[in-house]
């Protein structure tokens, strides 16, 4: 007789789980073996640029960022962070600005 102990693997929740298998023969001899299961998220979040791309503006005008939309298959917006990297051809300046969304 082969018996599988009920597992509590929740495929919708990231984490480590253990499944235990139990095998008994007719004499009552028993063997147990466990399998670790790791539920992971391997899908990267997506970024959508809102507005024109490339964005054109008049010289000396105030720059107003049209925005981005970010989504993830698992994490909600409160857990996501986005970076805006400003690259310019006005020398060797490269700034990274992190913002909580």
Residue pairs with C-beta under 8 A, 6 or more apart in sequence:
1 23
1 24
1 25
2 21
2 22
2 23
3 21
3 22
3 23
3 24
4 19
4 21
4 22
5 19
5 20
5 21
5 22
7 17
7 18
7 19
7 20
7 37
8 17
9 17
9 19
9 37
9 39
10 17
10 39
11 39
13 39
14 39
14 40
14 41
14 74
15 38
15 39
16 36
16 37
16 38
17 36
17 37
17 38
17 39
18 34
18 35
18 36
18 37
19 34
19 35
19 37
20 32
20 33
20 34
20 35
21 32
21 33
21 34
21 35
22 30
22 31
22 32
23 30
23 31
23 32
23 33
24 30
41 73
41 74
41 75
43 72
43 73
43 74
45 70
45 71
45 72
45 73
45 75
45 80
46 70
46 71
46 72
47 68
47 69
47 70
47 82
48 68
48 69
48 70
48 71
49 66
49 68
50 66
50 67
50 68
50 69
51 66
51 67
52 66
55 66
57 63
65 84
68 82
70 77
70 80
70 82
70 101
72 79
72 80
77 101
78 101
80 101
81 98
81 99
81 100
81 101
82 98
82 99
82 101
83 96
83 97
83 98
83 99
84 96
84 97
84 99
85 94
85 95
85 96
85 97
86 93
86 94
86 95
86 97
87 94
